[in-house]
């Protein structure tokens, strides 16, 4: 990966790290993640081995390129140059092949994890009571099955291999560069903060701009939804305020335009500056390395190797500096999935439960008592898009209800609104469980 790509990736990750970077995580979260990863442990082990080998091969090519230069300058036989070139070609083919195989393992592990998480969440949600579905926003729940599951999947398919591969590449590159010239390596490391710190600062600023733009877009969406409906349009026309509505909408749209322009400029300036610093560091290597080569302290091939290794030094360092962001983002996704899995279904069967027999059956309610559960017992604040759940509830709406309906008998329940007719109709098919008494 070149420095231009690394710069964009670094900026993107830090800009989206606001929530993830502040959340604490428990050992229990890691234990549960390990439980989901356990069925894929063999593929994971092979995946990590292949990532290490691929990273090691990436460091070998620059060293061989330097040897080719030394062979040319030193007037070595053609077979030496051709042999080194052939070895570089073999390594390139091996890298390509290993890249394909590694990607297969990555896709296999990631998609397998998606399958496990989605089926676990889907099966669990189906066991939840009707009260859960009446309170939960469907879009928020579907997001857990889609966006958060995909975010959790990236922890294994992308983040894990990225951290391991970058760490191996960094260590091998440092060892090779220090072996060639520790002075030039030290100067190259001095420039590292220029790559890491601006990404943190500008990433936070970009995150703030993105949040503001998202709020304005949401407000415009709400305004359009309300005003473009028949009741909303009627109110605007009755009160004679279309100009006020237009001015409010235009003000938000102009702010979104300004934020978009500013965001584009911040991103471009950051990436351009980072790419420029990388080019200046390369000039430093060529300049200082050239001086050492002229003095006889370095071979010309060493200068070329150092220049080629420089990208393999900065790219992993910058990526590892933002690895915490990737890990935290993946953990946030896992925790949001676990939130749903941790909801306890209010209805559960006893171990010796019997199936309802086929055909007409009688229905008997005996001293039934029931209260609708409070929101904190059946839902999540994040699924209702509120800061905290309503704890009110638990007040009995049915008190000591008893009656029996024989097979084939037609019974009408009559009463005022709120008397409990619909509640009884929901208790009979066991959409809710009674709090006292029994239904047989």
LOVEXMI-676181 format. One line per 10 residues: number of its first residue (from 1); for each residue y, x, z of C-alpha. Coordinates in steps of 0.001 Angstrom, whole numbers, plus 500000, padded with zeros to 6 digits. Layout:
# residues N
NUM> Y:X:Z; ... .
This chain:
# residues 440
1> 500000:500000:500000; 503417:501429:499018; 506424:501503:501362; 508149:498635:499545; 505217:496326:500309; 504970:497614:503873; 508683:496916:504416; 508380:493286:503278; 505219:492790:505344; 506822:494285:508452 .
11> 509931:492126:508127; 507904:488961:507551; 505663:489509:510573; 508511:490287:512983; 510498:487290:511716; 507577:484978:512523; 506731:486546:515884; 509185:484717:518134; 506743:482308:519754; 503634:484474:519726 .
21> 505312:487543:521207; 506248:485758:524435; 503011:484010:525353; 500617:485381:527979; 496896:485197:527314; 493998:485153:529725; 490672:486951:529641; 489054:483547:529212; 490728:483215:525804; 489214:486505:524653 .
31> 485821:485503:526036; 485860:482256:524076; 486954:484059:520910; 484035:486452:521372; 481694:483462:521656; 482823:482197:518235; 482519:485725:516780; 479021:486352:518181; 477105:484637:515340; 478902:486941:512877 .
41> 478494:490189:514858; 476268:491950:512282; 478657:491237:509436; 481552:492261:511658; 479948:495617:512428; 479300:496357:508741; 482811:495176:507906; 484346:497631:510380; 482187:500520:509135; 483226:499871:505543 .
51> 486883:499674:506593; 486611:503072:508297; 484926:504692:505277; 487507:503232:502872; 490363:504524:505038; 488798:507998:505171; 488468:508132:501382; 492154:507247:501011; 493064:510482:502821; 490713:512684:500798 .
61> 492369:512018:497416; 495767:513624:498264; 494014:516729:499575; 492000:517062:496373; 495162:516528:494299; 496695:519513:496086; 493620:521600:495330; 493973:520687:491638; 497570:521974:491650; 496495:525206:493360 .
71> 493703:525665:490825; 496148:525231:487927; 498789:527539:489429; 496170:530126:490383; 494653:530137:486917; 491212:528986:488025; 488521:528286:485410; 488642:524953:483640; 485405:523836:485212; 487037:524004:488659 .
81> 489926:521776:487601; 487588:519389:485784; 485231:519321:488765; 488058:518422:491154; 489319:515759:488717; 485818:514319:488427; 485514:514231:492229; 488833:512362:492469; 487514:509885:489882; 484274:509400:491821 .
91> 486233:508764:495018; 488451:506250:493183; 485378:504398:491914; 483842:504482:495389; 487077:503145:496907; 487149:500305:494383; 483500:499426:495005; 483870:499571:498772; 487024:497459:498487; 485084:494713:496701 .
101> 482228:494831:499225; 484662:494891:502154; 486483:491896:500740; 483168:490021:500467; 482436:490670:504132; 485994:489709:505035; 485771:486415:503133; 482287:485674:504474; 483317:486242:508092; 486599:484386:507730 .
111> 485145:481357:505987; 482228:481256:508434; 484659:481224:511326; 486665:478437:509679; 483458:476421:509309; 482538:476900:512975; 486013:476075:514297; 486611:473083:512032; 483259:471467:512773; 483692:472099:516507 .
121> 487172:470517:516561; 486167:467645:514259; 483067:466763:516288; 485017:466999:519543; 487886:464821:518299; 485424:462139:517188; 484250:461852:520806; 487770:461184:522090; 488682:457635:523205; 490882:455266:521233 .
131> 493757:456013:523626; 493817:459558:522269; 494362:458351:518702; 496961:455748:519641; 499134:458428:521263; 498500:461493:519105; 500535:462229:515987; 498038:462441:513146; 499964:465214:511377; 499931:467417:514493 .
141> 496197:466878:514934; 495425:467622:511284; 497518:470786:511607; 495101:472037:514271; 492226:471579:511836; 494080:473301:509006; 496930:475669:509888; 495761:476832:513314; 492164:477290:512230; 493359:479418:509293 .
151> 495573:481415:511642; 492595:482081:513906; 490492:483089:510909; 493001:485798:509960; 492284:487537:513262; 488895:488577:511872; 489430:488686:508120; 492774:490538:508096; 494052:491692:511490; 490873:493367:512753 .
161> 490246:495365:509575; 493955:496184:509288; 494170:497622:512784; 490945:499625:512482; 491672:500857:508943; 495273:501813:509699; 494273:503598:512885; 491626:505680:511091; 494002:506443:508197; 496756:507450:510612 .
171> 494572:509775:512689; 493009:511479:509669; 496385:511817:507936; 497955:513374:511021; 495077:515821:511423; 495289:516904:507768; 499115:517127:507723; 499254:519112:510971; 496585:521421:509576; 498743:522044:506484 .
181> 502146:522302:508223; 502931:521084:511695; 506670:521690:511177; 506950:519314:508221; 504714:516788:509993; 506980:516839:513060; 510075:516253:510910; 508326:513369:509159; 507511:511762:512521; 511149:512038:513629 .
191> 512038:509465:510943; 509500:506927:512236; 511976:504946:514433; 514019:504279:511283; 511031:502317:509970; 510106:500422:513151; 513316:499540:515034; 515261:497869:512180; 512286:495615:511490; 512362:494427:515097 .
201> 516120:493781:515079; 516342:492166:511657; 513117:490259:512208; 514609:488574:515279; 517757:487700:513317; 515717:486311:510436; 513636:484217:512833; 516836:482700:514230; 518128:481910:510726; 514786:480376:509714 .
211> 514718:478141:512789; 518267:476943:512130; 517471:476230:508474; 514290:474381:509487; 516274:472222:511943; 518847:471351:509280; 516125:470561:506727; 514367:468342:509260; 517626:466521:510011; 518271:465996:506301 .
221> 514735:464725:505830; 515155:462266:508704; 518519:461118:507354; 517086:460538:503874; 514043:458692:505234; 516203:456388:507330; 519033:455811:504847; 516810:455333:501814; 514814:452569:503453; 515900:448962:502952 .
231> 517048:448437:506587; 518883:451785:506667; 520644:451248:503341; 521621:447749:504463; 523243:449083:507654; 525198:451755:505765; 526543:449186:503323; 527320:446602:506021; 529322:449106:508062; 530952:450520:504935 .
241> 530324:454178:505831; 528671:455792:502764; 531387:458489:502671; 530637:459495:506283; 526907:459657:505525; 527573:461762:502418; 529846:464159:504328; 527261:464612:507097; 524474:465285:504595; 526615:467671:502517 .
251> 527622:469668:505612; 523980:470272:506499; 523069:471099:502897; 525909:473639:502663; 524750:475284:505893; 521215:475558:504508; 522675:477124:501352; 524642:479668:503403; 521595:480504:505525; 519480:480980:502375 .
261> 522031:483403:500894; 522339:485333:504140; 518566:485514:504595; 518096:486848:501074; 520736:489546:501637; 519333:490609:505028; 515859:490937:503539; 517042:492850:500480; 519252:495258:502449; 516464:495962:504927 .
271> 513777:496592:502316; 516112:498671:500142; 517197:500783:503114; 513613:501341:504235; 512532:502310:500717; 515507:504671:500498; 514594:506355:503772; 511047:506792:502500; 512391:508433:499338; 514647:510725:501407 .
281> 511672:511702:503564; 509780:512537:500386; 512713:514686:499238; 512617:516434:502618; 508940:517256:502166; 509495:518601:498661; 512573:520575:499707; 511269:522099:502925; 507755:522445:501566; 509125:524113:498430 .
291> 511014:526642:500548; 507866:527426:502522; 505921:527738:499271; 508477:530186:497845; 508230:532220:501043; 504470:532253:500756; 503888:530152:503888; 502415:527256:501905; 500529:526894:498654; 502094:524683:495962 .
301> 499134:522330:496272; 499856:521897:499985; 503346:520634:499166; 501883:518045:496775; 499277:517001:499349; 501951:516576:502027; 504074:514447:499701; 501118:512196:498831; 500031:511968:502466; 503515:510922:503583 .
311> 503048:507312:502437; 499650:507255:504142; 501451:508287:507322; 504382:505853:507315; 502515:502796:506037; 499837:502755:508811; 502403:503660:511483; 504674:500789:510476; 501741:498389:510220; 500362:499408:513634 .
321> 503818:499038:515179; 503632:495363:514186; 499924:494949:514979; 500773:493277:518295; 502625:490579:516380; 499544:489871:514259; 497232:489827:517274; 499543:487534:519272; 499932:485161:516315; 496151:484927:515946 .
331> 495732:484336:519701; 498315:481549:519583; 496266:479865:516855; 493070:480234:518884; 494723:478801:521994; 496058:475795:520062; 492519:475122:518817; 491070:475589:522313; 493660:473124:523680; 492024:470370:521663 .
341> 488490:471505:522537; 489422:471499:526248; 490343:467812:526244; 487616:466017:528185; 486376:462813:526487; 486742:459867:528867; 483562:458257:527546; 480252:460041:528027; 476649:458852:528073; 474289:459368:530975 .
351> 471199:461513:530304; 468959:458412:530562; 471216:456145:528446; 469360:453596:526333; 470279:452328:522879; 471419:448714:522480; 468450:446788:521005; 468707:445356:517510; 469444:441671:517005; 471462:439209:519107 .
361> 472027:440337:522691; 473790:438930:525698; 477001:440399:527121; 477659:440314:530854; 480714:441569:532711; 480172:441983:536428; 483148:442606:538749; 484901:444625:536047; 488036:446502:536991; 490034:448485:534437 .
371> 493308:450417:534086; 494563:452075:530925; 494537:455887:531363; 497816:457763:531627; 498871:460031:528745; 498085:463264:530602; 494406:462250:530778; 493891:461553:527083; 496391:463625:525105; 498411:466835:524776 .
381> 502172:467222:524819; 501976:469437:521732; 500116:466702:519831; 502763:464123:520727; 505665:466528:520082; 507152:466018:523557; 507968:468544:526274; 505768:466864:528895; 503335:463958:528984; 503999:460658:530725 .
391> 501970:460542:533950; 502509:456835:534486; 499405:454681:534283; 496334:453915:536303; 497524:450403:537260; 494725:447864:537020; 495139:445341:534218; 491759:443670:534875; 490707:442658:538386; 487162:441621:539288 .
401> 486293:440040:535927; 482821:438479:535723; 481251:436307:533048; 478182:436194:530813; 477843:435319:527119; 474373:434396:525905; 472978:435492:522511; 474428:433320:519725; 476929:431649:522059; 480515:431263:520762 .
411> 483137:431900:523441; 486929:431777:523090; 489172:433737:525468; 492491:431976:525985; 495467:433228:527927; 499077:434330:527791; 500164:437611:526270; 499068:440469:528508; 496366:438456:530252; 493657:440936:529163 .
421> 492046:439305:526142; 492398:442360:523855; 491465:444668:526716; 488155:442841:527263; 487518:442906:523506; 487914:446696:523588; 485729:447164:526660; 482740:445278:525229; 482147:447744:522315; 483002:450536:524780 .
431> 486189:451758:523189; 487133:452368:526842; 484980:452784:529942; 485462:450442:532910; 486852:451881:536153; 484774:449593:538313; 481918:447145:537918; 479728:447152:534828; 479236:445702:531359; 475664:445052:530299 .
